[in-house]
Amino acid sequence: MKEEPITFQWQEETISRYGDGVSHPKKGVKTKPFKILVRNGQMAAMKVELRAESKTAAINYGKARWPNAVIEVIN
């Protein structure tokens, strides 16, 4: 079998944490949408809208998903 060259390669984050109350709110909790700016040296900055209970929770959810990134809430 001939091996095909892999065109795109990147290193996956292995320390990200996911789950209810860690990377997103638990079901049934009252939330509102927050826009966060995610900046990481390995990727382009991106704006993400996620639902959270508060600004602090939105930042914590962002840090759980992208642990090496700088997270800030924007309007």
C-alpha positions in Angstrom: 0.0 0.0 0.0 1.4 3.4 -1.0 1.5 6.0 1.7 0.0 9.4 0.8 1.7 12.5 1.9 -0.2 14.4 4.6 -0.9 18.0 3.4 -1.9 19.6 6.6 -0.5 18.8 10.0 -0.9 20.6 13.3 -0.5 19.8 16.9 -3.8 19.2 18.8 -4.4 20.6 22.2 -4.3 17.7 24.6 -5.0 19.7 27.8 -8.3 21.2 26.8 -11.2 20.3 29.2 -14.7 19.7 28.1 -18.0 18.9 29.8 -21.1 20.4 31.6 -20.0 23.2 33.8 -16.4 23.2 32.5 -16.5 24.3 28.8 -20.2 25.1 28.7 -23.0 25.7 31.2 -24.9 22.9 32.8 -28.4 22.2 31.3 -31.2 24.3 32.8 -29.0 27.1 34.0 -30.1 30.6 33.1 -27.6 32.1 30.6 -27.1 34.9 28.2 -24.8 35.3 25.1 -21.3 36.7 25.5 -18.8 37.4 22.7 -15.3 36.5 23.5 -12.0 37.2 21.7 -9.6 34.3 21.6 -6.0 35.1 20.9 -3.4 32.4 20.7 0.1 32.5 19.1 -0.5 29.3 17.1 -3.7 30.5 15.4 -5.4 33.6 14.1 -7.5 35.6 16.6 -11.2 34.6 16.5 -14.4 35.9 17.9 -16.7 33.4 19.5 -20.2 33.8 20.9 -21.1 31.5 23.7 -23.7 31.3 26.4 -22.7 31.7 30.0 -24.1 32.8 33.4 -21.7 35.7 33.7 -18.6 37.3 32.2 -16.4 35.4 34.6 -18.0 32.1 33.6 -17.6 33.0 29.8 -13.9 33.6 30.4 -13.6 30.3 32.3 -15.4 28.4 29.6 -13.1 29.9 27.0 -10.0 29.0 29.0 -11.2 25.4 29.3 -11.5 25.2 25.6 -8.4 27.0 24.6 -6.0 26.8 27.7 -3.0 28.6 26.1 -5.0 31.5 24.7 -5.7 34.9 26.0 -9.5 35.3 26.5 -11.4 38.6 26.8 -15.1 39.5 26.7 -16.0 42.0 24.0 -19.2 43.9 23.1 
